[in-house]
């Protein structure tokens, strides 16, 4: 999951051939265009724009020449930006322009200025659309033989930044050819072999080979039988990654999934049209056949194969997401991102102009015409900006253009920067918003110390409670300390970005793996251990993750030279060296996931096979295969499996059983292996829930076999308890999954569950304006949510023996400094829900059970009075009809010698009882307070008497009564 952090960097192309007009008006610029004399090259451009011989000047009126469009290649490592007359090729690390083409004057006059830019999927070509519907094709080719002639090196005075050790790729842009589109161009998508062009008049689709206009296949829109309305045209196209399947947004607002199957009948002479549209087929997944509101019209689309989702941006400012169904070719509505219902904006619609999923599919970036870009989790949690931010006011307070609107956006390689093009088409600037991500490998580890890990560009932020002394006094987020761990520049310069990370069970050791190699860190000594041999480090890449087993680091690896897939085990105390690997296990296919619990190791490979190993002990590691089985019945594609966990728990018969948890395509499955007579293994499984982004498994601090499952679905946090105990057995699993859970709403993104503290820890974005430059600064604020009261209410409401079960659960938390606060919230929530109905002691009433439960704790009287004082007076009558008269509770306080609590009850008695009665009770309490020599409380009582009677008579009478009594 990703959050914006820091401030955006400004990236700019060099100034073009612009000068102010004679009137000095900035709104009207004059472009000085050289005109080529006859006999010179009539091509589209030159690599350096320096061809000036035989040129005469001519002035053409223009509207400025800022960046008009930008695009990234499929990996995000190369970017292309275009101005009206030039094309720039960028590399993401180090960020910079590595090649540039300036179009010739004749090309600009004859073909029009640049308008849109698109990439070929293999990053070897660009296509630029001009204003007069010409396609200019450019090749991206290496200049030299080494491919990276601009190599950077570390020195004593300068350390390379993350990813800068690889250097600049030795690439340049070469013009190839021009294609005239007489029918106009409305949209383009690049396939491996063809450019698919949607035309305007007539509305049609043309498939043009990248090699040029040979064997062009044309199909008119009216000949496509799958379209519900054949009088429309295509307004936007997108393709599924590594596929020819496309998404079409039509002028009537509907959206289609479209498949292309070339056949012999499609092959016509250039410019001719097919007689039928059988080569194109598809179906409508967005839009009602009878018509729908034009604000719901789809205008842009983006696919997410990592979660089988499609995002459609609408004209009205919403984003609708569709999920792949159970049957092939079926897409059903999943959920909606209601952008126009948040951010403090008015109800004025603001069209979605750009959508971009990051490479792991966990975050969607959304760009709108006149609003700042936003980040959303896969199932609908806003990550940036926070929904509480008053964005219109923020826009007026900052000078950052990208907060005023977006024309295009995309993620850079590594997903650590969101690249945004602002609304001003005369500006030569675009922006890189740095991001931080929570690494999923940490989120699902079952450890003895709660852990969180955030990855920034050059460091890691680690939270673990393993080293904290006092964890029970407060729930103030400011007390949660994040450890700032800088990754060594010598490792990060060559191996950025960090792909995997893992904390040990005790939270003392950290392991990371980047593009190549791996490293680990001791959080106590603050020392890194790296490979001493650079060639060995660069000889392999980690695949599938990292895991700690005691002092053993387990890594799934792939060798670069011969593509061998293996599991490596490293001793933490030993040097990182190939000679010091303590064990290696070979696999036929790539390792996708690994998970460790006690001495059990799970390995899932890309051929859908699950292996279970025994690790032996930390003193003598002995990797032995216990069983293996296929997951084809559960996992349709290995890329859809996001997390896997294994643990063992004691069963009802006293024997330990193995339980496996999978997160597949947003669904959580419980698996239980069964050994058959022939020695094979059969997996019984059940789906527990769906639309899950992350899950956590926590273990009770007082019962080693009491495990809880937590799942976050983007809007709320669900929790199942005792998941692997007798109630969570296989026979009862279906009923258990439906009924034995509770749901709680939280207003931030959760990162960790802290069961021994009863809280959820997470992050929420914040924005501050940095003066005097008026720049927006993005921060991540630590947030906490107390969940004790939610669990207690659920148990008291749904369980027959709720009071006993609630007490057994709550007694383990009564030493927490905020335990009374949790009980107060429990009482307050139930009171507000039941007071309006006045259910009292009738069947189904929860408040009497809550009160009976509270009476088992010494905080009972404090909880009642604190809740009453924070509740409307109108609810007091109902409250005290259940808990008892306030006068009786006051007497209980005196008997229990809880004088401070009794003082709080005086305020309630003053509201409900006559003044004389209150004065008498105050005198009694004042006498007891004097006897206890609590003079601070005496002063409070005197102030109270003075406040209820401004004449002072009541105070004088009380003091005289106290004097007589003491005498």
N, C-alpha and C positions, 0 to 999 in steps of 0.2 A: 504494500500500500504506500502511496506517495503523498507528500505534503510539500508545498512551496516553502522555501526557507531562504533567509538572507534577502538580498535585493537583486533585481534583474540587471544583467550586463547588457550594455549597448553594443551591438555589432553593426558595422556600417560599410557600405561599398564606397569606393573612392568617388569624389565628385566627377560628374560627367561634363560634357561640353555645354555648359549652361552659363548664361550671363543675364544680368538684369536687363529688362527692357529700357528703352530710352526715357520712359516716364518714371522709372524707379519703382513701379508697382510690383510688389512681391507676388501678387496673384497671377500676373501674366508674364511668363518667361519666354524668352526667345532662344530657340535651339539653333546653333550654328552648325549647319550640315555641309560638309564638303561634297561637291558633285564631281563624279569621275568622268573624265573626258573619254571619247570613243577610243576603243582599242584596249582599255584596261579591263581587269577581271570584273565580271558581272556577278560574282558569287555573293553569298549572303554575308560573309564576314571574314576578318583576318584574325589570327591568333593574338596579335598585339595591338591592332588598330592603328598601326604606324604607316600604312600605305597612303602617302600624301602627295606623291609626284604627279604632276599634270592635273592639279585640283584647283578648281575655282570656288570661291565661297558664295553661298546663297543663304538668305535668312528665311526660315520657315516659322510661322507662328506655332507655338506648342503650349502644352499645359504643364510643363515640368517633366522631370525624368527621374523620379524616385523609384523605389522598388515597387513593381506592379504585381509580382507573384513570386512564390517560392515553393519548392518541393524537395523532398528527401528521397534517397534511394531506399530500397526495401530494408536494408540493414540500418539505415540512419547514419551511416558513417560519412556519406557524401551528401552535400546539399547543393541545390541550384537556385540562384536568385536571378531574376531578370528585371532590368529597367526597360524603358521604351526602346532603347537602342543597343543594349548590351546584355550579355549572359556571363554570370560569374559562377565558377565552380569552387565550392568550399569543402574543407575537410574539418571534421568535428574535433579532432585532437592532434596537434594544437589547433585551435580555431583560427582559420585564416583562408584567404583566397589563394588557390594554387593555379588557377587558369582563368583567362578572361577572353571573351570575344566581343568586339565592337562591330556592329553591322555597318556595311557600306551605305553611303547616302542613296545610291540608286536602289538598293534593296528596301530602304525605308520608304522611299517615294513610291516604288512600284508595289510593294507588298504590305505596307503599313507597319506600325510600331508593334513591338512584342506585347502579348496579352496574357497568355497562359503558358505554363511549362509542365511537362510530364516526363517521367523516367521509364526506361525499359526495365523490366524486372531484374535482369542480370547486371544492371548498372553500366552497361557498355554504350548506351545511347540516350540522347535527350530529344524530345520533340517540343518545339515552340510554336504556339498558335499565334498568328498575327491578326491585326484588326481587319484585314481584308481577306480573311479566311485562307491564308496560306499556312502550310505545315513546313517548318524548317527543321530538318533532321541533322543532329550533330553526333559525332562519335566521341566517346571518352576513351582515349588510347594512352598507353605509356610512352614516354619520350625516350627513356634509356633502357638498359638491359637489366639493371638491378631492381627497378620498381620503386626504390625509395632512396633517391640520391640525396635528398635533403635530410640527412640524419643529424639529430641533436644529441649531445653528450652532456653528462653531468660534469660539473667542475667545482672547485673549492668555493668559488664566488657565486655560483648559480646552480640551483637544484631544479631538475626538470619536474614539471607538474604531472598530475595523474594522466597517464596515457600518452605522454609526450615523448617517451623513449623510442617509440616506433618511428617517429619522424613523419615528414610529409610524403604522401604517395606521389610518385613521379608521373602524374597524369596531366593531360592537356585536352582541350576541346578542339575538335576538327569539324569544320562544316562538311556535310555529306551531300544533301540534295534538298530541293524544294518541291513541294506537292501543292498544286492549286486545288482547293475544294470549292467548286462552283456552287454547290448547294448550301454553303455556309457550314459553320461548326458550332454545335451547342455544347458538346462534351466529348472527352476522350478518355480511354482507358488503355493502358499498355499491357499486352499479353507477351508471352515468351517469343512467339513467332510473328504476331501481327499487332498493328495499331487498330483498335476498334474506334471508329469515329461516328458519332451521332450527328446527322446533318439536320438543317433547319427547313429548307424548301427545295425539294419535297422532304418530309420527315422520313428518314431512312437510317440504316446502319451499314457502314462500309468497313470491311476488314482489309487493311492494306499491309502487305508484308513490310517488315522493317528494311528490307533490301531495296524497296522502291515500289513504284506503281506497276507491278506485274501480278497477274492473276488476282486482281482486286475482286472481292466478293461483295455484292450489294444486295440488300433486301429492304424493301419499302415497309414502313410501319403498318400500312393497311393490309399487307400480306401476311402479317404475323397472327396466326389463328388463336394464340393463347391470350392475346390482349383483350380486356373487357371493352375497351373503347379504342377503335382504330383511327380516330380522328385526332389523336394526341401526338406529341413529340417528346423526345427524351430531353430532360433538363440537367440530369446529373447521372454519372455512372461511377461504379466502384467495383473492384474485383476482390474475390476471396484470395488471401495469400497462397501462393504456389498452386494456383488453380485457374482454369478458364471460366469458372462460374462467376457471374456478375450480378450486381444489384443495379436496377434501373429505377430512377425517380422520374415520373412522367409529369407532363404539364397539367394533367387533371388532378395531381396530388397523390395518385396511387403509386405504390412501389412494388416491384416484381423481382423475384429470383429468376435469373435467365441462364440457360445452358446453351452452349454452342456445339453443334456436331457437323463439321464440314462434310460435304458429300459431292459427288461428281456433278450433280445438277447445279451446284452453286458456282461452278467455274465458268465465268463469262468473259467476254472481252472487256477491257477497261471502260468504265463508265456505264456499262449495261446493268440492268437489274434482273434479279432472279424472278422467275414466274411464280414462285411460291415461297413461303417462309418456313418450310419444314426444318431447315437447318438451325433455326432458333426456336426454342421452346422453353416454357417456364410457367410460373403461376403468380398470382397476386397475393401478397401477404399483408400489405398495409393499405387500407382503404375499403370502404363499404361499396359493394357493387351498385347500390341505389344512390350513391353520392354521400358526401359528408362535408362538414364545415371546412371552408377553405383555409382556416387557421391550422387545421390538422394536416394540411397537404405536406407530403414529404419533399424536401428540397436537397437533402444531402444524406449520405449513408456511410456506415463504417462497419466492417465485420470483425468479429472476435472469435476465431476458431478455438482459442484456449478454453473458452467457456460455452461454445456453441451458441453465441448470441449475435444478433444484428441490431445496430442502433440506427434509428431514423430521426434526423433533425427536421422539425416542422417549421412552417412559415410563422406560426404563432409563438414560437419560442420554447416549445417542449421537446424533449427527446423521448421517443418510445422505443423500448427494447423488446425484441422477439427472440424466443428460444426454439431451438431445433426440437421437433416433436419426436415421439417414439417411432414414427414411420418415416421412411425416406421421403424427402421433399416436403415435409410438414413443418411449418413454422407457426408458433402460437404466441400470442401476446404474453409477455412476462411481467413488465412493470414500466413505470414512467418516471422520468426525472422532471419534476415540476420546477423548472427554472423560473418561470414567470410568476410563481407564487412565493418567491423568496427574494432575498437581497435588498429588501426595502424599496423596490421599484413600484411604480404605478402599474396598472393593469395593461398598459400599452404594449402590444405584441412587439417582439424583437426577434427577427428571423435568425435561425441557426445558419451559420455560414461555413462552419468547419467542425469536423469530428475526427478525433485521433485516439485510438487505443494504443497503450504502450505494448512492448513486445511480449510481456508476460500476461497480458490481458486483464490485469487487475484494476486498471485505472483508465477512465475515459476523460479526455480533455475536450471541452466544448467551447467553441468560439461563436460569439454573437456580434451583430452589426454595431451596436452602440453600448455594449456592456463588457466588463472585464472578463477574461477567460475564467472558466471554472473547472475544477477537477472533481470527479465522482468515482466512488468505488463501483465495483462491477454490479452490485445489486442495489445501488441507490443511495449510499451515504455521501453527503457533500463533504469533500476534503479541503476545498479551497474555492472561494473564500468562505468563511463561516456564515451560516444562515443569519446570524444576528448582526453581521456587519451592515452598517448603513452605507451601501456602496454609492448611491448618488452623492452623498456628502463627501465621501472619500474621493470621488472623481474631481470634485471642486477643490479639494485640498492638496492634490498632488499634480505634479507635472509629467508623470509617466504616461506616455501616449497609449500604451497597450491597455490601460485601465479604461480608456474611452471607447474601446471597440476593437474588433479583430477582423482581419480579412483572411488570414490563413494561420494555421498552427500545426505543429507536429512534434514528436518526441525525437531527441537525438539518440544515437547509439548509447546503450547503457542505461537509458531512461533517467539520467540524472539531470537533464535540462529539458525544459519545455520551450520550444522555439516559437515565438509569436511575432506576427507581422501586424503592426498597428493600423489604424483606419486611414491615416494620411498617405495618399498615393504619391505625394510629392516629396516624401521623406526618403532619404537613402539609408535609414536606420531600421533594424529589427532587433528583437530582444531575446535573451536567453534567461529564463527564470529557473534558478537552481532548485533542485528538489531533494528531499530526503525520503528514504524508503525503509519500511519495516521489513526485515527479511523473513519470509515465511518459515524457513527452516527452524527458527527459534520458537515460533508461536506454538508449535505442537509438541514441544518436548516436555515430558513429564519429569520435573526436577524437584529436588528438595528445597531449592531456593527460587522464589519467583524471579523470572528473568524477562527483560526486554532488550532488544537490540535494534538500533537505528543506524542506517548507513548513509553517510554524507559523502561528498566528493572525495575528501582526503582523510576522513576519520570515521570512527565508529563511536556512537553514544551507547553506553552499556549501563543498564540498571539491573542490579541484583541486590537482594537483601541479605546475602550471605555474610556481609561484613558489618551490617548495621547493629548497633547495640540496643536501642529502644525503638521498637516498631509498634508499640501498643498505645502510645499516648495521644496521637492525633491522626486525623485524616486530611490534614492540610496538605494540598499538593506541593506547596513550597518546601516541604520536608523531604521530598523524594529527590535524591541526588543522582544525577546522571554522570557516569564516568566518561571522560573525554579521552578516547584512545586514538592517537595519531598513527596512521599506517605509515611504515617507513617509505620515504620517497624512492629509495632504490628499488623497492619491490613494486610500488604503485606506478612508477613511470613506465615500466614495461608491461605490467599485467592488469592495469585498470580495464574494465570495472570489476569490483568485487562481486562475484556471482554466488558464492556460498559462504555461510558462516555458521558457527556452532559454539555454544557455551557448554562447559562441563556441568555435570549434575550439581556440584557444589558452588558453581558460579565463579570459580577461581581462574579458569583457563579459557582462552578464546582461540578458535582456529578460523582462518579465512582462506579462501581460494579465489583467485582472479582468473584472468584470461589463460594463464599458464601457472603451473606450480601451486604451492601452498605455503602457509606460514602459521605459526601459533604464538600466543602471547600469554604471559603470566601477569594477572591483574594485581598480584601482591608485590612482586619485584619490579613490575613495569618494564619487563624486558621481552623483546621479540626474539624468536628463533627462526632464521631464514636458511635457505639452501646456500651452502658455501660454494657450490659449483653452479655457475649460471647456466651452462649447457644442460645439466641435469634438470634444473628448474624449468627450462624451456622445452624439455623433451616430452612433457605430458600435460594434459589438462584434466581438471576434476570434472566428473560427470556424476550426477545423482546426489551429491551432497557430502557432508562431513558428519561424523558422530564421535563422541567420546565414550570410551568404556574404561572406567577408572583412569589410569594414566596412559591409556592406549588411544591414539588418534586413528580413526578408520576413515578411509577416503576411497570413493569410487573414482577410477581413473581411466583415461584413454591415452595411449601413447601416440604421439604425433607422427612418427616416422612410419610405423607399420600398422597403426590403428588396432592395437590390441586393447581389449577391455579387461580390466582387472580390479580387484579389491586389494588395497594396500593397507597394512597396519604399521604404524610408526610408534616407537616408544617416546614418550614425552621428554625424558631426560637425555635421550640420545641426540646426536646431530642429525639434521635433515640431510640425508645422503642415501643414494641408492644402495650402498653397501650396508646401511643400518636398517633397512626394512626388515621387520621381524617376521612378516608373513605376507604371502601373495596368493590370491585365488583368481583363476582365470575364468572368463565368461565368453560365451559365443557372441553376445550382442551387448549393446551399450547399457550401462547401469543407469536407471532413471531415478530411483529413490532408495535410500537406506534409512533404517530406524533401529535403535538399540533400546532394550529394556532389560535391566539386570544382566544376565549372561546370554540373552537371546538377541539375535541379529536378523532383521528382515532385509532382503535385497529384492527389489523389483526391477526387471530388465525390460528393454524396449520391445521384446517379443511377447510381452504379456505374461511372463512367467514370474512367479513369486517363490523365492527361496527362503528357508528358515534355517539358520545356523546356530550352533552352540559355540560360545566363545571360550569356554573353560573358565579360568580365573585370571586375575590381573598378574599374578606371579608367574603363571604358566599358561600362556595363550595357546589354545588348541582348537582351531577352527574346524568344526565338524558339521557336515550337512545333515540336518535332521529330517527335512522333507522339502519337497517342491511340488508346485501345482500350477495350473494355468488359471488365469482370471478372465478368460475370454467371455464368460457368461455375464460378467459384471462390468468390465472395462472395455468399452467399444474401441477406443483408441488410447494407447499409452500416454499420449500428450494430455488427455483429459484428467489423468490422475494427478492431483495436486499435493496430496499428503497421505502418509501411511504411518500408523502407530501400532506397536505391539506391547502387550503387558500380560502378566499372569495374575490371577486372583484365586483365592480359596473358594471352592464351591460348597454347596449345602452338604455334600458327603465328606467334606474335609480334604478332598483332593484338589490340587491346583489345576486350573484350566487356562488355556491360552485364548486370548481375545485380540482380534485385529480390527482396527478401525481404518476405513478408507474415506477419503474425500474425492469423489469422482464427479466431474462436471457439475459441481455445486451440490451434490447429494452425498449424505453420510450413510455408509453401510457398516454394519457390524458383521464380522465374519468369525466363525468358530470352526477350527479344523477338527475333523474326526478321522481317526485311523481305522482303516478297514483291515479285514483278515489277510488280504494279499499284500499288506504293507503299504498300499497307496493311501493317499490322503484325499478326503472329500470335504469341501468347504460348504457349510450351511451359512446363509447370509440373509439379512433383512435390511431394508432401507428404513432409516430412522427419520430423516427430514430432508428438505431440499432448499435451494437458494441460499447456500451457506458459502460465506467467503473464507472464514477461518474457523477452526475449532480448537478447543483446549480440553485436556483431560487432567483433572486435579484429584488429588488423594486427600482424604480426611486426615487431619493431624492426630486424631485419636483412634482411628480404625484403619489398619493397613489395607483392608479389603473393601473399603468404602470409596468408590471412585465416582466422580461426577463428570458429566459431559457438558461442555458449554459450546454453543454454536452461535455465531453472529451472522445474521442474514441481511445486513445492510441497514436495517431499520430498528431492530430490537435484538436483545440477547436472550437466547433460550437456554434453559438449564435442566438436565436430567440428573437425578441423584441415584446412588446405589445401582449404577448401570450394569455392573457385572456381578451383583449379588444375587440372592435367591429371587428377588422381584424382577431382575432383569434377565432371567433365564430364557433359553431359546423358546420354550413353549409359550411363555408369556410376553415375548418380545414385541409382537404386533400391538397388543393392548398397552404394554408399557410405553411404547413410543408415542402413542396417541394421548395418553392420559397422565403419565407420570412425569410431567414437565411443567415448568413455569416460565413466564415470559416477562421481561422487564425492559422498559424503554430507557435508553441512555442518550444524552445529548452530545456525545463525543465518540471518537472511534476507539474501541477497546484494544489494548495490546497485551494485557496479561491479567490473569485472575490470581488474586492473593487470598487463598481460602482461609489461612490462619488469621487474617486481619478482617475478613468479611467485606472486602472492597474489590472493585474493578479499577484497574489502572489504564489510562489511555491518553490520547492527545487530541487537542482541538486547535485549529489554526487561529492566529491573531495577526492583525495588521497594524503597524504603527507608522506615522509619518515622520521622517527624519528631517529636521530643520537644520540649516536654512534652505537646503536644496529642494525641499518638498518631495522627497523620494519615498516611495512605499517600501517598508521593511516587513518581511514576512517572518513570523515566529511560530513555534510550536509550543503550546502551553500544556503542561501536565495537568490532567484532570483525574478526579476519583469519583466513584459512585459506590455508596454503601448499599449492600444487598441483603443484609441480615433481616431487615423488616419484611422484605419481599418474600423470602423463604418462609419465615415464621407465619406470615399471613396465609400463604398457600397451604401449609401444613394444618393450621388451625381451621381452615375453611373446608378442605377436601378429605381429611383423614378422620376416621372414626375415633381413634385414640390420639387425636391431634394435640391435646394439651400435654400429654406425656411425651410424645415425640418432639414437640416443640421445646419442651424443657430439656430433654436429653441433648438436643441440638444446641440450644442457647447457653447451657451451662459452661460450655467450653469457651465461650466468648465473654463471660461476665467480668473477666479481669481487664478487658479493654477499657481505656479511658472514655470511649465514646459509646459504650454499650447502652447506657441509659438514653442516649440520644436516639439510638436505633429503636428502642422500645417506645419512645415518645412519638417517633414518626409512624410506627405501627399503629398506635392508638389513634393518632390524629387522622390517618388515612381511612381507617375503618369507621371512625365517628362521622366524618364528612360524608361517606358513602351511605351510611344507614340512617342518619338523622332525618333526612328528608322523608323517607318512607315510614319512619317511626315504628320499625319492626319490633323493637323492644326485646322481650324474652321469647318471642315466638320461634317456631321451628325454622331453622335456616339462618337465624341471627348469629353473626360472628362476634359482635362487640362483647356480649357476655362471656364468650369463651376467651376472648383476648384479655378481659379483666381478670378472669380466673387464672389465666396463665401468668399475668403480671404479678399477682399476689404472691407468687413463689420466689420473688426476688426482692432484696432489700431496697431496691430503687423504686419500688411500687408507688409509694406516696409522692416521691419527687416527680415521677413520670406523670401522674394524674394532674398535679397542680401545674406543672410546666405546660402540659398539653392544654389545659383549660385557659391559662393566661394567654396562649397564642391562638385561641379559637374565638370565634364570634360569641358574644354574650347570648345570642339567640339560641345557641346550641348547648348552653350550660344545663338547661333543665333536662334535656334528654341524656346528657352525659352523666349527671349526678343521679338520675333515676336508675342508672345501671351500676355505677361504681359506689353509690351510697351518698348520703347527705354530706355536704362539705363540713358541717359542724362535727359530725362523727369522725371524719378524716382528720380534722384539726385535733380532736382529742387523742386519736391514735398517734399523731406526731408528738404530742406532749408525753404520752406514755412511753414512746420509743426514744424519747430525749432527742428528737430531730427538730431542734428549735428553729433552725434556719428555714426548714421546710414549712414549719408551722407559721412562720412569718409570711410566707407566700400565700398560705390559705387565708390569712387575714384580709388580703385584698379582695378575695372572692366573697368572704363573709360580709365585708363592708358593702359590696354590691347587692347581696341577696338578703342580708339581715338588717334589723333596725340599728341605729347608731349606738343606742345604749348597750345592746348585746355585744356589738363589736368592741366597745370600750372595755367592757368587763373582760372579754377574752384577751384584749391587748394587755390589760393589767396583769392577768395571770401569766401571760407569756413574758412580760417584762420582769416579773418577780423571778421566774425560772432563769431568765437570762442573767440577772444580777447575781443569782446564786452560782451560776456557771462562770461568772466573771468574763462573759463575752461582751465587752464594752462596745465593740464595733456594731454588734447586733442591737445593743441597747440604743445607740444613736439612731439606727434605722427606725426602730420602733417609736422613738420620740418624734422623729420627722414625720412618721406616718400619722401619729395622733395630731400633730400640728396641721397636717394637710387636710384631715377630714373635718376639722373644726377651726376655722380661721380666727374665732374669738379667743381661742386658747383655754376656754373653760374645760373642755374635755381633757386636755393635757394636764391642767392644774389638778383636776379631780383624780386623774389616774396617778399622778405623782404623790398626791396625799395618801391615796389608798395603798400605794406601795410602801410609803414611809411607815404607815400604821402597821402594815403586815410585817415589815422588817423589825419594827419595834417589839 
